[in-house]
Amino acid sequence: MAGSSEMETQAATSRPARGAAVAAEDRALVAESQAGSQRAFEELVRRHRHRVFAVAGGILRRREDVEDVAQQVFLKAYLSLPRFDQRAAFSTWLYKITVNECWDFLRKKKVRPLQYESDLSEEQARQFNSSVESSAQGGLDAGERLDLRRRVERLLELLDERDRTMLILKEVEGFSVEEIGRILELNANTVKVRLFRARRKMVALHRKRSKGQPPGG
């Protein structure tokens, strides 16, 4: 047990160092790209392509739409890169473009998913979140985890795009509250409040579906 705890501590302390190293490599590649290196920009695309697709996929769902928006994201990044301020993190800037392009796409398509306001208490929301987290961490076989993921994705589809975006960034992609704030141009406290409200909506939808009620009923 002691060895396992020590390994977890070492992993936790190494994550910030890895993040700083990745950011430094990004800065070097951005500088090369701004100097005219096509190879450097292609490397930036390779490094961030998966996460751009993941963020867009969480918001848009349809693969064809995700591919179209991802292409637009990298095109816009390429055209805007000469004006990019290196004081900001390239990844934050790129994911902000991704989110904005997804929202623009939804507005043009006039997509407005169903919204449901929850009256659950904070304690009820916390209990549900804890049960989902414990199920995800252990006790479920591969088929059960896949079923849980599909059910969560169906619930996410019923949220409005801003709530869905926040939950995808935080719970799926692992962005910190501060990073989400920079991407969405919100302060940290606002992000925390909106995340809590979005989770409560998820809880309410889950409870209604468990009782066999339609989400909007």
N, C-alpha and C positions, 0 to 999 in steps of 0.2 A: 504493500500500500504506500509506504514511504517513497519507494522508487517511482511509483506512478504519479504521486503528488509532485515530486520534484520535476518529472518530465513535463507535467502540465504547466508548472510555473515557468520552466524554461521556454516552452512553446509560447506562452502568453507574453513573456518579455521580449521574445524575438520578433513577434508580429510588427510592433512599431518600427523596429530596425529594418525589416523587409519593406515596409511601406515607404520609409524614407529613401531606401535604395531605389525602389521602383520610381518614386517621384523624381529623384536625381537623374535617373536614366531617361525619363520622359523629357525633362528639361533639356538635356543634351540633344535628344532627337528633335525636339521642337526647334532649337537653335539651328541645327543642321537643315531642317526643313525650311525655316525662314530664310536661310542662305541659298536655297534653291535645290536641296537634295531631295529628289523623288524617292530614293531608297529609304531615307530616314522617315518620310511620311508613311510609306508602305509598312515600315516596321511599327509605327504608332498604330496604324490600322490593325495590324496583326495582334498587337498586344492588347487592344481594347475591343476588338470586334465581338468577342464572345459576350462581354458584359453589356455592350450596346444592344445586342440582339436579345439578351435576357431581360433587360429593362423594358425595351420596346415590346417584347413578347408578353410581358406581364400586363402591359397596358392595353395592347391592341388585340391579342389573342390569335387572329388569323395570320398564318405564316406568310401569305402573299403580301399582306399589309405591312408586316414586320420587315420583310425584305425590302419593300419599296421605301419605307421610312428610313431604314438603316442606310441605304444608298444615299438618300437625301442628307442624312446626318453627316456622313463622311465627305460628301460634296461640299456642304456648307462649311464644315471644319476646314477643308482644304482651301476654300476661297477666303475664309476669314483668318486663317493662320498668320498671315503677315501682320495683322493688327492685334494678335493675341499678346496680352500682357503677362510676362513670365512671373509676375508676382503671385498670380493665381495658379492653382494646380491644374495641369492639363486635363486630368481625369475629371475633375469637378466641372470644368468648362465644357468638356465633351458630353458628359451626362446631362448637363443643363440643356444643351442643344437637343439631345435625344428626347428628353421630357417635353420640351417646347414643340418639337416637330410632331410628337405623338398627339399632343393636345390640339395642335393646328389641324392635324389629319382628322381627328374626331369631330372638331367643329365643322370642317368642310363636309363631312359625312352626315352631320347632324345626329350623331350618336349620343343618346342621353340614357344611360343605364338607369334602372329603377333605383330609387333611394328609399331607405327605410330608417327612420329615427328611432333609436333605442331608449327605453326608459329603465334599463337595467342599472343596478347599483355598481359602484366601483368594485366591491367585493365579489359580486357575481361575475363581472368581467374578468377579474383576476383568477378566479377559480377555473373558469373555462380555459383561459390562456394557459394555465398551469397544466391542465389535463391534456391539452393538445401538445404542449411541449414535451411532457413526459411520454406520451404515446409516440412522438417522433423520435425520441432518444432511445427507446428500447421497448421490448415486449411485443412488438409487431413484426410479422414476417414481411417479406418483400411485397406480396400481394396486398396485404392490409395497408402497408405504407402507401402503395400506389393508389389504393381506393381512397385513403385519407387525403392524399394530395389532390385527387380529382374532385373530391367534395369541397375542399378549400378553394380550388380554382373556380368551381361553379358559384360559390358564394362571392368570390372576388368580382365576378362578372356582374353581380347585382349592385355593386357600389358605383358611385360616380367616379369619373376618371381621376379626380384629385385625391380622393381617399384611397383608391386602388393604387395609385402611383406611390403614395407614402408607404403603404404596407409592403408593396413590392420592394421598394428601396431599402426599407428597414428589415423586414422579416425574411425576405428571399435573398436579396443581394448583400445584406449585411452592412449597409452604410450606417455610420453613426448619426446621431441627432444633429450634430454640428455640420456634417457633410450634407445631410438632407437640407438643412437650412440654407447652405450656400447654393445648392442646386436649385432650390425652389424660391430663393431670395426671401426667406422668412427667418425670424429670430428663433433661437432654440426653444424658448418657452412655448411659442406658437406651434412649433413642430410637435412638442410633447403633448400639448392639448389635443391637437388634431389627430395624432396617432391614437391617443386614448379613445377619442370619439369614434374613429374608424374601427378600432377593435370592438367597441361596444356594438356597433352596427353588425359586425360579423357575428358576434355572440347572439344578438337578437335573431338574425336570419337563421343561424344554426338551430336555435331553440324552436323557432316556428316550423322549420323543415322537419325537425325531430318529432314534432306533434302532428305532422301531416297537414299543416296549414300552408296556403299559398303565401309567398314572401310579402306580397302587398296587402294581405288580408288583415 
